[in-house]
Amino acid sequence: MPPGGPLVFPDAEDAPAEGLLMAGGDLTPERLMLGYSRGIFPWYDEDSPILWWSPDPRCVLFTHKLHVNARLRRTLRKCAFSFSVDTCFERVIRLCSEVPRPGQDGTWIVPDMREAYLRLHELGHAHSVEVWDGGELVGGLYGVKLGRVFFGESMFHLRSYASKAAVVFLVEQLRAQGVELLDCQQATPHMMRFGAEEIPRRRFLSLVRRLCAE
């Protein structure tokens, strides 16, 4: 689909299990929010067109199922981090794209993606959590909130346990706001330790339709 084409997506159920649904289009706020409302997200690199995905199964964390073991709770208390929301979204997304991850070569958060999510943030759709040690930003994450779903995008840490602290803070805040579902997109050991689980895409899409509308 060329940039500026019709504001439509194929049915996510038509994607193969790995999830690739469509190539092309653009990253306007309208297209991004339509994609999220239908369980579809962009993920690509500088050498490819914009690619849109909806994998099966889908990794999610139901906020009421957050699991934090006693050892991690004690460790996070000792770290004495402080937290903020939406105070430096641009820095968070930039660090998510720049901080190296083990086993990952490069980043999918290309400049066009950063600009697109900054626009979503300015419109009140994309949000960041910041983790501080004193006056130093040591971790954070960002994602998109729509209805009672938070679609997690990426996280970073510059200090041990900072990204874990960001997840715990985020989920506790979401739960207090009545948000039921955190979309993790892909299963990772990091999120599975917190109680995330894989569910069939059909169930995920049904949840998203209901919860985004609320």
MIFIKOL-920348 format. One record per residue (C-alpha): z, x, y; residue in one letter. Coordinates in pm, 1 decimal, padded with zeros to 6 digits. Layout:
N
Z; X; Y; a
...
This chain:
214
00000.0; 00000.0; 00000.0; m
-00092.7; 00149.2; 00341.6; p
00163.6; 00181.8; 00624.0; p
00191.9; -00140.9; 00817.6; g
00063.3; -00342.5; 00522.6; g
00197.1; -00683.9; 00422.2; p
00575.0; -00712.5; 00415.6; l
00592.4; -00783.3; 00042.6; v
00705.1; -00614.9; -00278.5; f
00603.2; -00676.1; -00637.8; p
00866.9; -00843.8; -00851.9; d
01122.5; -00576.9; -00948.0; a
01122.0; -00716.3; -01302.0; e
00766.6; -00585.4; -01335.2; d
00877.0; -00220.8; -01296.1; a
00905.7; -00006.3; -01610.2; p
01253.3; 00100.8; -01719.2; a
01246.9; 00420.6; -01513.1; e
01200.3; 00195.8; -01213.4; g
00888.9; 00299.8; -01019.8; l
00758.4; -00023.4; -00868.4; l
00530.1; 00062.5; -00576.2; m
00385.2; 00350.2; -00375.4; a
00310.9; 00340.7; -00003.2; g
00417.1; 00106.8; 00271.1; g
00650.1; 00225.2; 00546.0; d
01017.8; 00264.0; 00630.1; l
01053.5; -00000.8; 00898.4; t
01393.5; -00172.0; 00912.2; p
01231.3; -00498.1; 00802.6; e
01076.7; -00345.8; 00490.0; r
01389.3; -00150.6; 00399.4; l
01615.6; -00453.2; 00428.4; m
01370.9; -00669.8; 00233.7; l
01365.7; -00405.1; -00038.0; g
01744.2; -00387.5; -00062.1; y
01771.0; -00765.8; -00073.5; s
01545.5; -00754.3; -00381.2; r
01715.4; -00461.7; -00554.7; g
01452.0; -00205.2; -00451.7; i
01509.9; 00129.2; -00277.0; f
01291.1; 00420.3; -00155.8; p
01314.6; 00764.1; -00316.1; w
01051.0; 01034.8; -00278.3; y
00989.7; 01387.0; -00148.2; d
00766.3; 01546.9; 00110.7; e
00487.8; 01602.5; -00142.2; d
00450.6; 01234.9; -00236.8; s
00390.9; 00899.3; -00069.8; p
00686.0; 00666.1; -00019.9; i
00794.1; 00551.2; -00366.0; l
00996.6; 00234.7; -00429.5; w
01227.4; 00200.3; -00730.9; w
01428.8; -00054.1; -00927.1; s
01550.9; 00111.7; -01249.2; p
01673.0; -00061.2; -01564.1; d
01961.9; -00038.2; -01633.4; p
02127.6; -00015.9; -01289.9; r
02449.5; 00171.8; -01224.5; c
02700.4; -00029.6; -01021.0; v
03068.9; -00031.4; -00941.6; l
03239.1; -00369.1; -00913.1; f
03489.6; -00302.3; -00637.5; t
03776.0; -00473.9; -00821.6; h
03721.1; -00233.8; -01112.9; k
03776.0; 00086.5; -00915.0; l
03962.7; 00332.0; -01137.5; h
04156.1; 00621.8; -00986.7; v
04377.1; 00803.3; -01234.7; n
04726.9; 00916.2; -01140.4; a
04631.2; 01283.3; -01128.7; r
04352.8; 01223.7; -00878.9; l
04579.5; 01001.4; -00667.0; r
04836.0; 01283.4; -00648.8; r
04567.9; 01537.5; -00561.8; t
04421.9; 01321.6; -00284.6; l
04767.9; 01270.4; -00135.5; r
04818.0; 01648.6; -00128.1; k
04481.0; 01696.2; 00042.8; c
04601.9; 01473.7; 00329.5; a
04248.5; 01390.2; 00441.6; f
04188.2; 01144.8; 00723.0; s
03897.3; 00903.1; 00738.6; f
03667.7; 00731.8; 00985.4; s
03375.2; 00491.2; 00967.4; v
03048.8; 00517.7; 01162.9; d
03174.8; 00787.2; 01401.2; t
02903.7; 01047.2; 01325.8; c
02638.9; 00884.1; 01106.9; f
02371.1; 01135.7; 01207.7; e
02585.4; 01432.4; 01101.9; r
02668.9; 01270.0; 00770.4; v
02307.7; 01198.2; 00673.7; i
02200.7; 01544.9; 00789.6; r
02469.9; 01712.4; 00579.2; l
02379.5; 01491.9; 00282.1; c
02029.3; 01637.3; 00307.9; s
02137.5; 01999.0; 00367.8; e
02440.8; 02067.7; 00147.3; v
02316.5; 02206.1; -00187.6; p
02395.8; 02018.8; -00508.6; r
02424.9; 02188.4; -00848.6; p
02106.1; 02143.0; -01046.9; g
01912.5; 01994.7; -00755.1; q
01625.6; 02180.0; -00591.8; d
01561.1; 02048.5; -00240.8; g
01631.4; 01702.2; -00107.2; t
01477.6; 01356.6; -00109.3; w
01630.4; 01281.9; 00232.8; i
01319.6; 01396.1; 00418.6; v
01296.3; 01373.2; 00801.1; p
01125.0; 01031.7; 00791.7; d
01406.5; 00899.1; 00572.5; m
01672.4; 01031.9; 00810.7; r
01500.9; 00866.8; 01106.6; e
01462.5; 00537.4; 00918.5; a
01831.1; 00517.4; 00825.2; y
01935.9; 00617.0; 01175.0; l
01741.8; 00311.3; 01295.5; r
01920.6; 00097.7; 01036.9; l
02251.3; 00237.7; 01159.0; h
02165.5; 00154.2; 01519.2; e
02088.1; -00202.4; 01405.9; l
02424.7; -00228.8; 01230.1; g
02295.2; -00221.0; 00870.2; h
02362.1; 00139.2; 00761.7; a
02713.2; 00282.4; 00765.7; h
02888.3; 00612.0; 00706.9; s
03231.6; 00719.8; 00590.1; v
03360.2; 01050.0; 00725.8; e
03631.0; 01262.8; 00564.9; v
03825.5; 01499.3; 00791.1; w
04059.5; 01789.2; 00733.8; d
04220.9; 01828.6; 01072.9; g
03929.0; 01823.8; 01313.7; g
03674.6; 01945.0; 01058.5; e
03423.4; 01715.1; 00888.8; l
03451.9; 01809.0; 00521.6; v
03285.4; 01519.9; 00339.6; g
03118.8; 01184.8; 00372.1; g
02872.6; 00931.2; 00244.8; l
02634.2; 00667.0; 00376.9; y
02465.3; 00351.7; 00260.9; g
02346.2; 00005.2; 00356.0; v
02559.0; -00308.4; 00365.3; k
02395.4; -00644.9; 00310.7; l
02608.3; -00952.3; 00254.8; g
02867.9; -00866.2; -00006.3; r
02680.9; -00563.7; -00146.2; v
02700.1; -00201.1; -00035.8; f
02399.0; 00003.9; -00144.2; f
02519.1; 00363.0; -00170.9; g
02264.0; 00627.0; -00079.0; e
02411.7; 00977.4; -00073.8; s
02727.5; 01181.4; -00024.3; m
02830.3; 01540.5; 00044.2; f
03139.9; 01756.9; 00042.2; h
03232.5; 02087.7; 00199.0; l
03585.6; 02086.3; 00055.7; r
03704.9; 02012.9; -00296.3; s
03779.2; 01644.5; -00357.2; y
03633.6; 01533.5; -00022.6; a
03352.2; 01327.4; -00177.1; s
03595.7; 01170.8; -00425.7; k
03821.7; 01080.1; -00134.3; a
03522.9; 00924.5; 00044.7; a
03442.9; 00702.5; -00255.0; v
03801.4; 00582.9; -00294.2; v
03832.3; 00507.0; 00077.3; f
03495.9; 00327.9; 00083.8; l
03566.3; 00105.7; -00217.2; v
03912.1; 00012.0; -00092.9; e
03763.3; -00082.7; 00244.3; q
03482.3; -00280.8; 00080.7; l
03725.1; -00468.3; -00140.1; r
03935.4; -00561.8; 00163.6; a
03618.7; -00697.8; 00330.5; q
03524.0; -00913.3; 00031.7; g
03236.1; -00688.4; -00079.2; v
03208.0; -00724.1; -00456.8; e
02942.0; -00472.9; -00554.6; l
02867.7; -00106.0; -00485.5; l
02515.8; -00013.7; -00598.6; d
02516.3; 00344.3; -00729.7; c
02145.2; 00334.2; -00826.2; q
02167.5; 00601.5; -01098.3; q
02455.4; 00677.9; -01335.2; a
02637.3; 01002.4; -01256.0; t
02955.1; 01144.2; -01415.1; p
03110.9; 01141.2; -01065.7; h
03076.8; 00763.4; -01030.1; m
03138.6; 00674.6; -01393.7; m
03485.8; 00828.8; -01363.8; r
03560.9; 00570.7; -01094.6; f
03474.6; 00281.2; -01323.1; g
03103.5; 00246.8; -01251.5; a
02894.3; 00095.5; -01529.5; e
02532.3; 00034.5; -01619.5; e
02415.5; -00325.4; -01627.7; i
02074.0; -00474.2; -01714.0; p
01836.8; -00494.2; -01421.1; r
01798.7; -00868.4; -01466.1; r
02173.4; -00916.7; -01416.3; r
02175.1; -00678.4; -01120.3; f
01893.4; -00864.3; -00945.8; l
02069.8; -01195.7; -00998.7; s
02389.7; -01054.5; -00846.4; l
02202.5; -00909.8; -00550.7; v
02026.0; -01237.5; -00475.0; r
02357.7; -01423.5; -00472.9; r
02578.6; -01166.0; -00300.1; l
02330.1; -01060.9; -00032.3; c
02285.2; -01424.4; 00066.5; a
02661.9; -01457.6; 00113.5; e
